[in-house]
Amino acid sequence: MQGLDIGLVGLGVMGENLALNLVRNGFGVGGFDLDAGKRASFGQRTHGLNAQAAASLQELVASLQTPRCVWLMVPAGAAVDAVLTELSPLLSAGDVVIDGGNTLYTDTQRRLQALEGSGIHYVGAGVSGGEEGALHGPALMPGGSSAAWPRVRPMLQAIAAKTDDGQPCCEWMGPGGSGHFVKMVHNGIEYADMQTICEAYWLMHHLLGMRPAEMSVVFRQWNQGELASYLIGITADILAYTDPETGRALVDLILDTAEQKGTGKWASQIALDLGVAAPTIANAVFARTLSGLHAERALASKVLPGPLPRTAGVRDAVLGQIKNALLAAKICAYAQGFSLLKAADREHQWQLPMGTVASVWRAGCIIRARLLEDIRASFDRAPNLDNLLMDSHFAGVMTRCHQDLREVVAMGALHGVAVPSFMSALSYYDAYRSARLPANLLQAQRDYFGAHTYQRIDRPGKFHTRWNG
């Protein structure tokens, strides 16, 4: 079979499902994987369709129409470099390579520079939606060589998720590593979103004594309003699921140790590098790290004191407070994520389309949520908006919800229930709305022990004081 539209390298679950999505949308697809079993599976699942498995990269490239387009769905890092080393000599000027993995954006920028002068167009594309999204419509965030966009746009927008207004959840993010940076921030927000939902669930358990089936009903109700999102919806499904072997709620039988693949950590580290406050994202990462100390926590639970377990308040009233706290914390997490995008945009001059980013995240991706339409609208009103909290809509929501966030954080603290994301969201909100912070004392301390100088509020310049003499 010759003249195929695109070649896919890496036929794991994501790669194979993307291939099936492409074929369903009318594109001819070649597939290659080092694993013969995966090549055989691909051949079986695409039997009779406009697709074929190749036995080598050379065979894959030979099966493609020119200019060729090759999409890599291999693990980020060394595997991408290894494929590029073998693939690049087989390609010609005008051909396109797409990296669809969770790649660190600086690696994408390095690869773009390495391919300069070759005429090969390189695209770093964020792909979100998991295996279901890959098959039925993911959110796609491509960036890199702008000359590639006309070639790949018809394919990527065809397979992308569509919003209720029919818009494809795929637009060009910008040059360099912008596409992978946007996906990294998406994942950082995802970490925070998931952690705040888990904290809401844990408060329902500890403060209200609710069973998973009861919580499922609540989350399903919440999914009809302001909190409507993919993650709230799947939480309702998870809490309703009964283990067929024991008859117990399956969630109660799952070990409380969470894994992570690195994108949330990168988002936190790069926020520090760029001087952006993203504590709710970082605390979600730290919460996963602490969950990994399972044996230590088991020992500490027998040694370290805390409040005695007890229920708190009237169920419906407390649930209303948790709901508002969850909404407020979610908004703070999104505010931090978009602030990180703006800082990177200033640093790299990508011209990131903030409203478009929000629009692309409205469907297909893991953090798709009703409030993303409000975020898109906020950037339509004010493209240079410094922080989402300053938008009139979100300022109004926080005015309505911040007191419940305070009450929920206080309940967690008084009852010994760890709610790090709720706490960090509240601290972020209170610090951001403060016209004056105690950093004046901090600067005096730095000047005292290190002669780092300070600025004054009553005159310009930098000053140093001999504090002990």
C-alpha positions in Angstrom: 0.0 0.0 0.0 1.5 3.3 -1.1 0.6 7.0 -0.8 -0.6 6.8 2.8 -1.3 10.2 4.5 0.6 9.7 7.7 2.9 7.2 9.5 2.6 6.5 13.2 5.6 5.3 15.2 4.7 3.7 18.5 1.7 1.4 18.5 0.8 1.3 22.1 -2.7 2.1 23.3 -2.4 5.8 22.5 -0.7 5.3 19.1 -3.0 2.6 17.9 -6.1 4.5 18.9 -4.9 7.7 17.2 -4.3 5.6 14.1 -7.9 4.2 14.2 -9.2 7.7 14.7 -7.3 8.9 11.6 -8.5 6.0 9.5 -12.1 6.6 10.6 -11.8 10.2 9.5 -10.6 9.2 6.0 -6.8 9.2 6.2 -4.5 6.4 5.2 -2.2 5.3 8.0 1.0 3.4 8.2 2.1 2.0 11.6 5.4 0.9 13.0 6.6 -0.4 16.4 9.8 -2.2 17.4 7.5 -4.8 19.1 6.3 -7.3 16.6 3.3 -8.1 18.8 2.1 -4.6 18.6 2.6 -4.5 14.8 0.5 -7.7 14.6 -2.2 -6.2 16.8 -2.3 -3.1 14.6 -2.6 -5.2 11.5 -5.5 -7.1 13.0 -7.4 -4.0 14.3 -7.0 -2.2 10.9 -7.7 -5.3 8.7 -9.7 -4.2 5.7 -9.1 -0.5 6.4 -6.8 2.0 4.7 -3.9 1.2 6.9 -0.9 -1.2 7.1 1.8 -2.2 9.5 5.4 -1.7 8.4 8.2 -4.0 9.3 10.7 -1.2 9.6 11.0 2.6 9.6 12.3 2.5 6.0 9.2 0.6 4.9 7.0 3.0 6.8 8.6 6.1 5.2 8.4 4.5 1.7 4.6 4.0 2.1 3.9 7.7 2.7 2.9 10.3 0.1 5.1 13.4 -0.1 5.6 15.6 1.7 5.7 12.9 4.3 4.2 13.2 7.8 5.4 11.0 10.6 3.8 11.1 14.1 5.8 9.7 17.0 3.9 8.2 20.0 6.9 6.8 21.9 7.9 7.5 25.5 9.3 11.0 26.1 13.1 11.4 26.4 15.7 9.1 25.0 13.3 7.0 22.9 12.3 10.1 20.9 16.0 10.9 20.2 16.6 7.4 19.2 13.8 7.4 16.7 14.8 10.7 15.3 18.4 9.5 14.8 17.2 6.7 12.6 14.3 8.5 11.0 15.8 11.8 10.0 18.1 10.4 7.3 15.1 8.8 5.6 13.2 12.1 5.3 13.5 15.0 2.9 13.0 18.8 3.0 9.4 19.6 3.5 8.6 16.4 5.5 7.0 16.8 8.9 7.7 15.0 12.2 5.2 15.3 15.1 6.1 14.3 18.6 2.9 13.6 20.4 4.3 12.4 23.7 4.5 14.2 27.1 7.8 15.8 26.2 9.6 18.4 28.2 9.3 21.6 26.1 13.1 22.3 26.3 13.7 18.9 24.6 11.4 20.0 21.8 13.2 23.3 21.4 16.6 21.4 21.3 15.3 19.1 18.6 13.9 22.0 16.6 17.4 23.6 16.6 19.0 20.3 15.7 16.8 20.0 12.6 17.4 23.6 11.5 18.8 23.7 7.9 17.5 20.2 7.1 14.2 21.4 5.8 12.4 18.9 8.0 9.5 20.6 9.9 9.3 19.5 13.6 6.1 19.8 15.6 5.7 19.3 19.4 2.1 18.4 20.0 0.4 18.1 23.3 -2.2 15.3 23.2 -4.8 15.0 26.0 -7.7 12.7 26.5 -6.2 9.3 27.3 -7.0 6.3 25.3 -10.7 7.1 24.9 -9.8 10.6 23.7 -7.2 9.2 21.3 -9.8 7.0 19.7 -12.8 9.3 19.7 -11.3 12.8 19.8 -8.5 14.3 21.8 -7.5 17.9 22.6 -4.4 18.7 20.6 -1.9 21.5 21.2 0.6 21.6 18.3 3.5 24.1 18.1 6.9 24.3 16.6 7.7 24.8 12.9 4.9 27.0 11.6 5.5 25.8 8.0 4.1 22.4 9.1 0.7 23.7 10.2 -0.9 23.8 6.7 0.2 20.2 6.1 -1.0 18.7 9.4 -4.0 21.0 10.2 -6.6 19.1 8.2 -5.7 15.8 9.8 -5.3 17.1 13.4 -8.5 19.1 13.4 -10.4 16.2 11.8 -9.6 13.8 14.6 -9.7 16.3 17.4 -12.7 16.5 19.8 -15.4 19.0 18.9 -17.0 21.5 21.3 -20.8 22.0 21.5 -20.4 24.9 19.0 -18.6 22.5 16.6 -15.1 24.0 17.0 -12.2 21.5 16.8 -10.1 21.3 20.0 -6.9 21.8 18.1 -5.3 25.1 17.2 -1.7 26.2 16.6 -0.1 27.3 19.8 3.0 29.0 18.4 6.8 28.5 17.7 9.4 26.5 19.7 8.3 24.3 22.5 5.0 26.1 23.0 2.7 23.1 22.3 4.4 20.9 24.8 4.6 23.8 27.3 0.8 24.3 27.0 0.3 20.5 27.6 2.6 20.6 30.6 0.6 23.4 32.2 -2.6 21.5 31.3 -1.2 18.5 33.3 -0.2 20.7 36.2 -3.8 22.0 36.4 -4.9 18.4 36.1 -2.8 17.5 39.2 -4.4 20.3 41.2 -7.9 19.6 39.9 -7.7 15.9 40.8 -6.2 16.6 44.3 -8.9 19.1 45.2 -11.5 16.6 44.2 -9.8 13.9 46.3 -9.8 16.3 49.3 -13.5 17.0 48.9 -14.1 13.3 48.9 -11.9 12.8 52.0 -13.7 15.6 53.8 -17.1 13.9 53.1 -15.7 10.7 54.5 -14.1 12.1 57.6 -16.4 15.0 58.5 -19.7 13.6 57.4 -19.2 9.8 57.6 -20.5 9.4 54.0 -20.2 6.1 52.1 -18.9 6.1 48.5 -22.3 5.4 47.1 -23.7 8.5 48.8 -20.8 10.6 47.7 -21.4 9.4 44.1 -24.9 10.9 44.2 -23.5 14.3 45.4 -20.8 14.4 42.7 -23.3 13.5 40.0 -25.4 16.4 41.2 -22.4 18.7 41.2 -21.7 17.7 37.6 -24.9 19.4 36.5 -23.8 22.8 37.6 -20.8 25.1 37.8 -18.5 22.3 38.7 -19.5 20.3 35.6 -16.3 18.6 34.3 -14.9 15.3 33.0 -13.1 14.7 36.3 -16.2 15.3 38.5 -18.2 13.0 36.2 -15.7 10.1 36.4 -15.4 10.6 40.2 -19.2 10.0 40.4 -18.7 6.8 38.4 -15.8 5.6 40.5 -17.5 6.1 43.8 -20.6 4.2 42.6 -18.6 1.1 41.5 -18.9 -2.0 43.6 -16.2 -4.7 43.6 -17.8 -7.8 42.2 -15.6 -10.1 44.4 -16.3 -8.5 47.8 -19.4 -6.4 47.3 -17.6 -3.4 48.7 -17.0 -0.1 47.1 -13.9 -0.7 44.9 -12.4 2.7 45.8 -12.1 1.5 49.4 -9.9 -1.4 48.3 -7.4 0.6 46.3 -4.0 1.3 47.9 -3.6 5.0 48.7 -0.3 5.5 46.9 -0.5 7.7 43.8 1.9 7.6 40.9 3.1 10.4 38.6 4.8 10.7 35.3 6.6 14.0 35.7 4.6 16.7 34.0 3.2 18.1 37.2 6.7 18.2 38.7 8.0 20.0 35.6 5.2 22.5 35.9 6.1 23.2 39.5 9.8 23.4 38.8 9.4 25.7 35.8 7.0 27.9 37.8 9.9 28.4 40.3 12.3 29.1 37.4 10.0 31.8 35.9 9.1 33.3 39.3 5.4 32.3 39.1 3.4 31.4 42.2 1.7 28.1 41.5 1.4 26.6 45.0 -1.8 24.6 44.4 -0.2 22.8 41.5 3.0 22.2 43.5 1.1 21.0 46.6 -0.8 18.5 44.4 2.6 17.1 43.4 3.8 17.0 47.0 0.6 15.3 48.0 1.4 12.4 45.6 4.9 12.3 46.9 3.6 12.0 50.5 1.2 9.3 49.4 4.2 7.3 48.4 5.4 7.1 52.0 2.9 4.5 52.8 4.9 2.5 55.3 6.2 5.6 57.0 2.7 7.0 57.3 1.4 3.8 58.8 4.0 4.1 61.5 3.5 7.8 62.0 -0.3 7.2 62.5 0.5 5.3 65.6 3.0 7.8 67.0 1.9 11.3 66.1 -1.2 12.8 67.8 -4.1 14.6 66.1 -7.7 15.5 66.7 -10.1 12.6 67.5 -12.4 11.8 64.6 -15.8 13.3 64.8 -18.5 14.5 62.5 -19.0 18.2 61.7 -22.2 20.1 61.2 -25.3 19.5 59.2 -24.6 17.3 56.2 -26.3 19.5 53.5 -24.8 22.7 54.9 -21.3 21.2 55.0 -21.7 19.8 51.5 -22.6 23.2 50.2 -19.5 24.6 51.7 -17.3 21.9 50.3 -18.9 22.4 46.9 -18.0 26.2 46.9 -14.6 25.5 48.3 -13.9 23.1 45.5 -15.0 25.6 42.9 -12.9 28.4 44.5 -9.8 26.1 44.7 -10.3 25.0 41.1 -10.4 28.6 39.9 -7.2 29.4 41.8 -5.5 26.4 40.2 -6.5 27.6 36.7 -5.4 31.1 37.6 -2.0 29.8 38.5 -1.8 27.7 35.3 -2.6 30.6 33.0 -0.2 32.9 34.9 2.5 30.3 34.2 1.5 30.4 30.5 1.8 34.2 30.4 5.2 34.1 32.1 6.6 31.6 29.6 5.1 33.7 26.8 6.9 36.7 28.0 10.1 34.7 28.3 10.0 33.0 24.9 7.9 35.5 22.8 5.6 32.7 21.6 2.5 34.9 21.3 0.4 32.2 23.0 -3.3 32.7 22.2 -4.7 32.5 25.8 -8.3 32.4 24.8 -7.6 29.8 22.2 -5.8 27.6 24.8 -9.0 27.7 27.0 -11.1 27.0 23.9 -9.0 23.9 23.0 -9.3 22.6 26.5 -13.2 22.8 26.4 -13.5 19.2 25.1 -11.5 16.0 24.6 -8.9 16.7 27.3 -8.8 15.5 30.9 -9.5 19.0 32.5 -12.4 19.8 30.2 -14.9 21.7 32.3 -17.8 24.1 32.0 -15.7 26.9 33.5 -13.3 26.9 30.5 -15.9 28.7 28.5 -15.9 31.4 31.1 -12.1 31.5 30.9 -12.2 31.8 27.1 -14.7 34.6 27.5 -12.5 36.4 30.0 -9.5 36.5 27.6 -11.9 37.6 24.8 -12.8 40.6 27.1 -9.2 41.3 28.2 -6.5 39.5 26.1 -3.8 41.0 28.4 -5.5 39.9 31.6 -2.8 39.5 34.2 -4.6 37.0 36.4 -8.0 35.2 36.0 -8.9 36.3 39.5 -9.0 39.9 38.2 -11.7 39.1 35.7 -15.1 40.4 36.7 -16.8 37.0 36.4 -14.2 35.1 38.5 -13.9 37.9 41.0 -17.6 37.5 41.5 -17.4 33.8 42.0 -14.6 34.2 44.5 -16.6 36.9 46.3 -19.4 34.3 46.7 -17.2 31.3 47.5 -14.1 32.4 49.5 -15.7 32.3 52.9 -16.8 28.7 52.3 -13.2 27.9 51.3 -12.0 29.4 54.6 -14.6 27.3 56.6 -13.6 24.1 54.8 -9.9 24.7 55.4 -10.6 25.4 59.0 -12.7 22.3 59.3 -9.9 20.2 57.8 -7.3 21.7 60.1 -9.5 21.3 63.3 -10.4 17.7 62.4 -6.9 16.7 61.3 -7.8 16.0 57.7 -5.0 17.0 55.3 -6.3 19.4 52.6 -3.1 20.8 51.2 -4.6 22.0 47.9 -7.5 23.7 49.5 -5.1 25.4 52.0 -2.7 26.5 49.3 -5.5 27.9 47.1 -6.7 30.0 50.0 -3.2 31.2 50.9 -2.7 32.1 47.2 -6.0 34.0 47.1 -5.3 35.9 50.3 -1.7 36.8 49.3 -2.7 37.9 45.8 -5.5 40.2 47.2 -3.2 41.7 49.8 -1.9 45.2 49.0 0.9 44.7 51.6 2.7 41.5 52.6 5.3 40.8 55.3 8.1 40.6 52.7 9.3 44.0 54.1 10.5 42.1 57.2 12.0 39.4 55.0 14.0 42.0 53.0 15.2 43.5 56.3 16.4 40.0 57.4 18.2 39.5 54.1 19.9 42.8 54.5 20.8 42.1 58.1 22.7 38.8 57.4 23.8 39.3 53.8 23.8 43.0 53.0 21.3 42.3 50.2 19.8 45.8 50.4 16.1 46.8 50.4 13.9 49.4 48.8 11.8 52.0 50.7 8.2 53.0 50.2 9.0 56.7 50.7 12.0 57.3 48.3 13.6 55.6 45.3 16.8 53.6 45.3 18.3 50.7 47.2 19.5 50.9 50.8 21.6 49.0 53.3 21.5 49.3 57.1 24.0 48.2 59.7 21.3 46.6 61.8 23.5 45.6 64.8 25.7 48.6 65.1 
